[in-house]
Amino acid sequence: MALLKDTEREQLRQLVKACLLEISKLKIELKKSQNETTVSSETESIRIKVVQEEFNNHLIKKDEEIAQLQDIIQNKEDEIAELEKIKVNFEAIISRPKKDLTSFQSQIYLLLPYDEDTSENLYTKLRTIGFSELSNENFEHALRNLERKGYFISTPEGDRVLWKKIEK
């Protein structure tokens, strides 16, 4: 290799220095850019977490609202069911009596369920509906008359008697 002249060496040295300086600048810019990207991604992840928390809180509130509305709906359905019972009882009380029954006997027949039950339970059901002045003796007498006319059937079971309404 031929020896370089001093001026050429000096130019080459200056060129290498300039390149090393440029490389240092680029390294600094790269680190700066990487730091900004890291900070930017951290900021973005924080924003995402905040949005997710807001969304979850919003969902929780909506779920609570839905639960409250379902409770309201259930209460209204219960009220409607109760009003339907009252309507059926009212219609039974004001309906025309059956041909061979008195008005009172007809009301008892229409108000009592078809399920087999004791006279005590049937009497309690009538008292609950509103027959507060009805005595147990009058009720027993009315049941016997309804049985005689074929509207109820009694079945002795041990020490108690079960009554069953017959559809007519």
C-alpha positions in Angstrom: 0.0 0.0 0.0 1.2 3.3 -0.9 1.6 5.7 1.9 -1.0 8.4 2.0 0.0 12.0 2.0 -0.5 13.9 5.2 -3.2 16.0 3.7 -5.1 13.0 2.5 -4.7 11.4 5.9 -5.9 14.5 7.5 -8.9 14.6 5.2 -9.6 10.9 5.9 -9.4 11.4 9.6 -11.8 14.4 9.4 -14.1 12.3 7.3 -14.0 9.4 9.9 -14.6 12.0 12.7 -17.6 13.4 10.8 -19.0 9.9 10.3 -18.6 9.0 14.0 -20.2 12.3 15.0 -23.1 11.6 12.7 -23.5 8.0 14.1 -23.5 9.4 17.6 -26.2 11.9 16.7 -28.3 9.1 15.1 -27.8 6.9 18.2 -29.1 9.8 20.4 -32.1 10.4 18.1 -32.8 6.6 18.1 -32.8 6.5 21.9 -34.9 9.6 22.1 -37.4 8.1 19.7 -37.5 4.8 21.6 -38.1 6.7 24.9 -40.9 8.6 23.2 -42.5 5.4 21.9 -42.3 3.8 25.3 -43.8 6.8 27.0 -46.4 7.0 24.2 -47.4 3.3 24.6 -47.5 3.6 28.4 -49.8 6.7 28.0 -51.9 4.8 25.5 -52.2 1.8 27.8 -53.2 4.1 30.7 -55.9 5.6 28.5 -57.1 2.2 27.5 -57.3 1.1 31.2 -59.3 4.3 32.0 -61.7 3.7 29.1 -62.1 0.0 30.2 -62.8 1.1 33.8 -65.4 3.6 32.6 -67.0 1.0 30.4 -67.1 -1.5 33.3 -68.6 1.0 35.6 -71.2 1.9 33.0 -72.0 -1.8 32.6 -72.3 -2.2 36.4 -74.7 0.7 36.5 -76.8 -0.7 33.6 -76.9 -4.1 35.3 -78.2 -2.5 38.5 -80.8 -0.6 36.5 -81.8 -3.8 34.8 -82.1 -5.5 38.2 -84.3 -2.7 39.5 -86.5 -2.8 36.4 -86.9 -6.5 36.8 -87.9 -6.1 40.4 -90.5 -3.5 39.3 -91.8 -5.8 36.6 -92.0 -8.7 39.1 -93.9 -6.5 41.6 -96.3 -5.4 38.8 -96.8 -9.0 37.7 -97.6 -9.9 41.3 -100.0 -7.0 41.6 -101.7 -8.1 38.3 -102.0 -11.7 39.5 -103.5 -10.5 42.8 -105.9 -8.2 40.9 -106.9 -11.1 38.6 -107.7 -13.2 41.7 -109.8 -10.3 43.0 -111.5 -10.0 39.6 -112.4 -13.7 39.6 -113.7 -13.5 43.2 -115.7 -10.4 42.4 -117.3 -11.9 39.3 -118.1 -15.0 41.4 -119.8 -12.9 44.1 -121.9 -10.8 41.7 -122.8 -13.5 39.2 -126.3 -14.9 39.0 -126.8 -17.9 41.2 -127.0 -21.4 39.7 -130.6 -22.6 39.1 -131.0 -24.9 42.1 -128.8 -22.9 44.5 -129.3 -19.9 46.7 -127.2 -16.9 46.0 -125.0 -17.7 49.1 -124.6 -21.4 48.1 -123.7 -20.3 44.5 -121.1 -17.9 45.8 -119.5 -20.5 48.0 -119.5 -23.0 45.1 -117.9 -20.5 42.7 -115.3 -19.2 45.1 -113.9 -22.5 46.4 -111.2 -24.3 44.5 -111.5 -27.7 42.8 -108.7 -29.1 45.0 -109.7 -31.6 47.7 -109.3 -30.0 51.1 -110.7 -30.1 54.7 -113.7 -27.9 55.6 -111.5 -25.9 58.0 -109.1 -24.9 55.1 -112.0 -24.1 52.8 -113.6 -22.0 55.6 -110.3 -20.2 56.0 -110.1 -19.5 52.3 -113.6 -18.0 52.3 -112.8 -15.8 55.4 -109.7 -14.6 53.6 -111.7 -13.6 50.6 -114.0 -11.5 52.7 -116.7 -13.5 54.4 -115.8 -12.3 57.8 -119.2 -12.7 59.3 -119.6 -16.3 58.1 -119.6 -18.8 61.0 -118.1 -22.2 60.8 -121.5 -23.8 61.4 -123.2 -21.9 58.6 -120.4 -22.9 56.3 -120.7 -26.6 57.2 -124.4 -26.4 56.7 -123.9 -24.8 53.2 -121.3 -27.5 52.3 -123.8 -30.2 53.3 -126.5 -28.6 51.1 -124.0 -28.3 48.2 -123.2 -32.0 48.7 -126.8 -32.9 48.7 -127.4 -31.1 45.4 -124.3 -32.7 43.8 -121.9 -29.8 43.8 -119.5 -31.2 46.3 -118.5 -34.6 47.5 -117.2 -35.5 50.9 -114.7 -38.3 51.6 -114.0 -39.4 55.2 -110.3 -39.9 55.7 -109.4 -41.0 59.2 -110.7 -38.4 61.7 -111.3 -35.7 59.2 -113.5 -35.2 56.1 -112.1 -34.0 52.8 -114.3 -32.0 50.4 -114.0 -31.9 46.7 -115.8 -29.5 44.3 -117.5 -31.2 41.4 -117.7 -29.4 38.1 -121.3 -28.7 37.0 
